[in-house]
Amino acid sequence: MNKLSNDFAGESNLPRVIFLSVVAALGGFLFGFDSGVINGTVGALKSSFEISDVEIGFAVASMLLGCAAGAFFAGTLADKFGRKHVLIIAAMAFIVSAWGSGISSSSTEFVIFRVLGGLAVGAASILSPAYIGEIAPPHIRGRLISLQQLAIVLGLFFAFFSNYNLANISGGASLELWWGYQTWQWMFWMELIPASLFFLLLLFIPESPRYLVANDKIEKALKVLASITNLELAKRQVEDIKTTVIRARKPRLSDIINSKTGKVHPIIWVGIAIAALQQFTGINVVFYYGSVLWQAAGFTEADALLTNVISGSVNVAFTFLAIYLVDKVGRKPLLMIGALGQAVMLGLLAIVFSFGASDAAEGIQMGGTSGILALLAANGYIAFFAFTWGPIMWVMLGEMFSNKFRGAALAVAGLTQWGSNFLITITFPVLLASIGLGISYGIYAAFGIVAFVIVRKYVTETKGKTLEDISREQE
């Protein structure tokens, strides 16, 4: 840790920094809520819109297309107009999407509003950790950026919890709840509360000091930094930032190309790899197939929403462990531990579904021991993901790129992350039908081994370093 990093450790205005980080992390909460709320509405949407399985599948997956676009454009837009302004636009999109999804009278209308929500999710997934990384002191930056993943899993949890309780009150997602509107509509409208809060709080946070310096707004940057440290340290940091940003022109996507070599900066490939591997190890497949695992262990279909709450609780609990460990253990060790842990748990699932389950007319059938083992392995996998790859990937993306091309790098990494999510989502049913669940989980387990090798060989530890230190290492 250098002298500036040490000074930050002693002089930071922690309440102010934590407030700014929590506000930015609300984007992650909406990311999670928006992703999870659809889970309890699929059947009701299908009957309300009178559409086929293929159409409802596209309606659900359509959000991911918006996410990919939102993540891709958010980074470069934030470099041009500021992190705060683009986050405010995203908050407005969350509000419109939540309201519109609930009032939709056709699948086409619904898809339009879900894609809009996806744009907001994609933007928040990239800009919330980036903003936190740019205002956080080095000694606690990992923990603060990890708030993004905590917010995501809390958003998922509260979406599941809200869906479960609303359905309990009315008796089902397709039944009338309040004022003549169906329960599934209210499930989407619940998001209006955190989305509106996010919008209002964003009005009271400052712009990122690194964006301000990059755009020659030195006095404003100095004021922001002085509010989270002290004036003398703020002046020193402004001078440090100046050495690692491009102020001669506006940032652009082509900044990912090294002007000296004419090739993509090596760190961009590392970011692309960890963004893709977070998805290729199958987290969304495990969540997707979670209800089937519970049913195979003897639970009824009626308990599906409740089991989502339980899995969400595991996710939340182990994300707190990540927040505790990330600035103590470091990013790289946690990623390696998580890659191997996920591979082992997915390997167990592959074995169970290959040898302990049988196909029947009504679906997958298991004996008692096999069902319980599958449940434990699935939740073990969720636990490993929650304290390693879930939050640490966002921490790395928020801090690993140089100030000179952070926005462009985030655009590419974000597009990769959401594109990989979409690829896994649409290929899983094909794999399931062609090679079975056991081999499918085996493939995801193999990606865990690949992830371990890549992290060990190519990822550089960033714990305790200022963003300027990290930037200079890439020159």
Secondary structure, DSSP 4 states (H G I P E B T S, - for coil): --HHHHHHHHH--HHHHHHHHHHHHHHHHHHHHHHHHGGGTHHHHHHHHT--HHHHHHHHHHHHHHHHHHHHHHHHHHHHH-HHHHHHHHHHHHHHHHHHHHH--SHHHHHHHHHHHHHHHHHHHHHHHHHHHHHS-GGGHHHHHHHHHHHHHHHHHHHHHHHHHHHHHHSSTTSEEETTEEHHHHHHHTTHHHHHHHHHHHTTSPPPHHHHHHTT-HHHHHHHHHHHS-HHHHHHHHHHHHTTS--SS---GGGGB-TTTSSB-HHHHHHHHHHHHHHHTTHHHHHHTHHHHHHHTT--GGGHHHHHHHHHHHHHHHHHHHHHHHHHH-HHHHHHHHHHHHHHHHHHHHHHHHHSEEEETTEEEE-HHHHHHHHHHHHHHHHHHHHTHHHHHHHHHHHSS-TTTHHHHHHHHHHHHHHHHHHHHHHHHHHHHHHHHHHHHHHHHHHHHHHHHHHHHHPPP-TT--HHHHHHHT-
